[in-house]
Amino acid sequence: MADKNETEADLTAVAAPAPKKTEPTSIGGRQLKPSTLMMGHGYDPMLSEGSLKPPIFLTSTFVFPNAAAGKRHFEGVTGKRPGGAEGLVYSRFNGPNQEILEDRLAIWEEAEDALAFSSGMSAIATLFLSMVKPGDTIVHSGPLYAATETLIARILGRFGVHWLDFPAGATREEIDSVMSKAATGNVALIYLESPANPTNALVDVEAVRASRDAIFKGAKPPIAIDNTFLGPLWAQPLKQGADIVVYSLTKYAGGHSDLVAGGVLGSKEHINTIRLMRNTIGTICDPNTAWMLLRSLETLELRMSRAGENAVKVCEFLRDHPKVERVGYLGFLKDGKDKRQADIYERHCTGAGSTFSLYLKGGEKEAFAFLDALKIAKLAVSLGGTETLASHPAGMTHLSVADARKQALGITDNLVRISIGVEDADDLIADFAAALDAI
């Protein structure tokens, strides 16, 4: 019979996580690009019978090698030890598909860590719940996605959480004014959305960071930003000073309009805090959705690049049409009168994206006539899919926003939001031309 010391040593050794073979992130000193790493990073085929692609792990729970390992994993799950579980525990906490997905999500923005969620809004809600408490204040840019505004003002507001906001295109002075007012209380989080949904207005993340650092002398509230419209290909806000990046992975990351999911990326410190809340309320995405996202990430760069190229051609056509008042497309900022927005775009973005705001001459009647006449573009909310989508924010996604606030934020009845897909650009132009003729 082994002596007591040998037995304890064996248990300790087995309790440590088994090493996981991973794809190299560099070769010969060359750092591999995200588009390359999406094909295998974080997955060892030899752990899954040599399968080239990760299987879908449809299980609710995982078997521990021994009791000591189970204890160690739960120390991570419960937060007694930072960093989360070092092995698989239970599908409310983690799973193979989700962990591979999170490894790959972090690569795109060079984040230390990432988490996957059941929807974009569950990601945002979990972020808020992990950061704020009654009496705290959230400072945010405006407009935000309507459900996010509802969550802050109507739901968290019921529990004593306050908010102050500044317009998306605010100057440093305007941001300072709001920050200074908010700093009289306890600001728990600064939350941004850039470009803003649905106006496409950009937020100066660098100015927000500088304002926060100047005004808050002690502990500084983290800056979180929704990067769904441009990320990860055309914007990477961590490089401009954001601490946390939020995604609706339903959009460009998923890219096929066949799943709903969300993501949060950032430092290990912030992600550990958010992970504890996710472990508690169970907002992790399911393994099938994670598997589908792994498939989608392999073509993310290709899809976004094609959609972006199409958007340039479509917007150039729409800009000169006599029934169009203006086109809120980021690619036109350098030629426009708004030098502030053009400057933010130049510093923050590597591309104009493929989602834009189309302001028609007229109002709701003209917008509806245009939308009803579309043949190729589909009348549906959401964005970032392979197909072109068009919607009416004032009457659909932002219907719950008070009329006065909609007007203040530029969400007017003549505004149509368009997300360009990967179809043939000339076919899309023909579709939009015919729809404009129908007004």
N, C-alpha and C positions, 0 to 999 in steps of 0.2 A: 504494500500500500504506500502511495506517495506521501511524503511528509506535508505538513500544513503549508509551509512556505512555498514548496513547489506547486501545490494546487492553486494558491493565490496568484502566483506568477503566471501560471497558464491561463487563468481566468482574465487577468489583466491584459495579456497579450491578445486573447481572442476578442476581448471587448473593443479593442481598437479597430477602426474601420479598415477594411481590406483595401489595398491600393487599387486604383482604377486606372486602367490604361487609357490614355487620351491621345487624340491626334496632335501632332506637333503644331505649335503656333508660329514657329519660325523655321527656316531652312537656310543654312549657310549664312546666318546673320541677317537674312531678309525676313521681316515681319510679314506674315501672310495676311492677305486682305480678308475682311469679313465674308465676302462672297465665296471665297475658297473654304473658309472655316465652317460655313453652314453645311457643308457636305458630310462632316463627320465629327466635329468637335464635341467632346463630352460623352461620346458613346464608344464602347468597346464591343465589337461584334462577338468576341470570344465569350462574353458573359451571356450571350443570347443565341447559343447554338450556331454561331458564325453568321447569323443573319446580317446582310448588308445594311438594311435599314432597321431602326428600332421597332420591335413588336409593340402592340398596344397592350399595356399591362392592366387588364381588367380584374383588379382585385381590391377588396376593401382593406385588407390588412396584410402584414408581412411577418414572416417567421424570424425570430431572433435566434442567433447561433447559441446563445446561453443567456442566463439571467443577468449577468454583469453587463452584457452588451445592451440588453433591454433597458437597464437602469441608466446607462450612459446616454442612450438615445433620448430618453425622456428628460434627462437633465438639460439637453439642448432644446427639446420641444417646449418645456415649461419655463425656459429662460434662466434656470439656475446656472447654466453655463452658456455664454454667448455663442452665437453662430448657428443655432439650429441643430437639428439632429445630424449625427455623423453617419447615419444609416437610414434605411427605410423602416418606417414605423406603422403608419396608418394613413389611408388616402385622404383624410382631412388635412394632414400635415404635409405630406410629400409623396412622391412616386417617381419611378424612373423616367417616364415621359416628361413630367413637369420639370424635373431637375435638369434634364438635357436641354429642354426649351429655355430654362432660365440661364443656363450657361451660355447659350447662343445669343439670347437677347442682350446680355451684358456686353458682348463683344462689339456690337454695332456702335455703342457710344463710349466704349472703353470704361464702363462702369465697374465698380468693385463687385457688385452683386445685383441680383434681380429677382423678382417674384412674379408669378403668373396668377391671374385671377379669372373668375367665371364671367366677368364682363368688365368693360371700361368703368362703368359706374360702381361696380363692387370694388374695383381697385381704388377709385377716388374716395368712396365711403370708408373703406378700411384705412386709407391714409389719414383721413380726417379724424376718425375715431381713435386712432393711435396717437394723434398729436395734440388734440384739444380737449379741454375740460370746461365745465360751466364757469362762466365769467371771462373766459379767454376771448380774444379777438382774432379773426382771420382778415388779413388785408389781401385783396385780390384785384386783378385787372378786370376790365369789363369791355365788351360782353364776354360771358362764359357760355358754354353749352347750357341750354335751359335747365336740364336736370341737375347740373352742378349748382346753378344759381338757386334752384329749389331746395337742394340739399343743405346749402349754407344758410339761406335766409329763413326758410319755412320749417325745416326739420331740426337742424342743429339750433336754430333760434328758439325752438320750444324748450331746449335744455339750457338756455342761458348763454349761448355762444353768440357773440356780436361780430359785425363785419363792417369794414370800410372798403371802398373801392376807388380806383382811378381809371380813366379811359386807357384803352390799349396803347394808343400812341402818345401817352403822356410824356412831357419833358421831365428832366431831372428835377426841376423846381416844383412841378406839379406832384411828382412822386414824393419829394421831400415833405411837401405840405401834408399829404395824407399820412405818411409814415410818422411824422411828428405828432399829429393828432392821435394816431393809434397808440403811440408809445406811452401815452399817459396811463394806459392799462397794460395788460399782459398779452402781447402779441405772440400767439403760439405758432402761426404758420403764415407765410406769404405764398399765395397761390396765383399762378399766371396761366394764361392760355394764349399761345401765339403760333400761327395767326389766330385771331379771334374767330369764333364760330357765331354767325355766318359772314361777318363783314370782311374778313381777311386782313384786318388791321394787325400790325406787328407790335409786340411789346419789346422795349429796350431792356433786355435782361441785364446787360452790363450796368445800366443806370440804376436799375432796381437793386442790384448787388451793392453798388457804391453807396446808394442811399441808406440801405440797411446797415452797412458797416459803419457809416458815419453817425447814424442816429442812435443805434442800439450799442451802448458802451459795454454792457455785460454779456450775458448769454444772448446769442443772436438767433432769431427764429429762422428755421430752414426755409429756403426758397424752393418750391415745387412748381413744375410747369407741365402742362398738357402739350405734348409734342406730336399729337396725332396727325395733324395736317401736313407736316413737312418731314417728320422723322421716319426712320433714322437717316435717310439718304441725303436730304436737303437741309437739315438742321440738327445740331448736336449741342443743346443748351448747357450741358455740363461744362463745356469749354468756355461759355460766357459767364459762368458763375452760379448757375443753378446747382442745388444740392440733390434734388430728386426730380426724376423725369417720369411722367405718367403717359400711358398709351391706352387708347382703345385698340387692341390688337385685332378687333373685328375688321378694321379698315385696311390700310396698306399692308400690314404684316400678314394678316390672313389673306386678303386680296382677292377672294373669290366669292364673297357674299354668301358663304355657307357655314359660318361659325360666328360665335359671340365670345369674346374674351378680352382681358385687360392685362396690363403689365405695369410694374413700377421698378425703376432702376435707380441706383445711387450708391452711396458709401455703405460699407458693411454696418456701420453704426446705425444709420437711419433704417436700413433694410431689416436689421435685427429687431428694431422696435416695431416695425410694421408687420414683420413675420409673426410676432407674438400675438398680435391682434387677429391676423388671418388664421392662425392655429386655433384661436378661441371661437371665432364666429364662422369659420369654415367657408371662406370665400375663394378658395383655390379653384382653378379650372380643372375639369375632368380629364382623365388620361386620353380619351379619344380626341378631344379638342386640342390638347397639347400635341398629340401625334400629327394632327392635320396642320397645325402651325409649323411644326418641324418641316413638313413637306413644303409649305408656303415660303418659309424663309430661304429655301434653296433658290427660288426664282425672284425674290424680293427686288434685287437690284435691276434685273431685266424688266420686270413689270413696271416699276416706278419710272425707269428711264424711258420706256416706250410711251407711257402715259404722259410724262412731262413733255416729250417731243410733240405728241399730238396736241397738247394744250397750247403750245406756242402757235401752231397753225390755226387752231380754232379761234383763239382769242384775237389773233390778228385780223381774221375775217369779221368777227363780231364787233370789234372796236370801230370799224368804219361804216357799219350798217345804219341807215337812217332811222330805224325804229329802236335803236339802242341809245340810252342816255349815257352810260359809261360801263366799263368793264373793270371790276375790282380784281385785277390779276397782278400778282407780285412782279412779274416780268416787265410790266409797264412803268414801274415806279421810277426808274432812272430817267424816263422821258417825261415824267409828270411834274406837277407843281409842288407836290408834297415832299420837300427836301428832307424833312424829319424822317418820314417812312423810308425814303430812298437810302438814307444814311444807315438806318437800322438794318435794312435788307443787305446792304453792302457788307456790314460787319458781321452779321449773324447767319446768313443763308448762303448755301452753295447752289441753290436752284429755286425756281419759282413754284414748283409743285404742279399739280394738275387739278386742284380744286379752286374755284374762283366764284366771285359774285357778279352776276349779270343784272344790271339795272336797266329795265325797259322804260321807254317813254310811255307814261300812263300810270296805272295802278293795278289793283287786284284783277280787274276784268281782263286787262291785257296780259298780265302774267299767267292767268289761268288759260287764256286762249292759246298762248304759246306752249304751255305745258301739255295741254290736251292734244295738240297737233303733232307732237313728237312721235316718231316711228321707231327709230333706232335707240335713242336715249330713252331710258325707262323712268317713269314717274315714280320715284321711291326715295325715301330718306336713306341716309348713310352715304358713304363715300369710300374711295380707295379700292374699289373692286375692278375686275377686268372689264366690266361693262360700264358704259356711261350712264350716270344717274342725274336726275334733275328734280328739285323740290322747291317748295314755297315756304321759307322759314317762318314768316309772319303768321301764316295760317296752319303750319304743321309743327315743326320741331320747337319753335319758340312761341306757340300759341298761348302757353301758360304764363308768359311774361307780360306784366302789366303794360297797357298801351303806351302810357307816358314814358316808361323806361325803354320800350322798343323804339319809340321815336328818338329818344335821347341817344340811343346806341346805334342809330342808323339802320334798324331792321324795319324797312319800309315795305309797303304793299307791292311795290314794283320790283322788289328784289327776288331774283331766282338764284338759288345756289346750284352750281353745276360741278360734277366730278367727272373728269374725262377718263375714259378707259383705254383699252389697247386695240380698239377697232381701227379700221383704216381712217385716217384723218379726213380725207376728201369725202368719204361717205358721211362722216359726222357733220362736216360743213354743209353738205347737201340737206341733211336732216334739219339742221338749225335754220338754214335759209328758207326751207318750206314752212317751218313752224312760224318764223317771223312774218312770212307772207300771209299767214292765216290770221294775224292780228287785225 
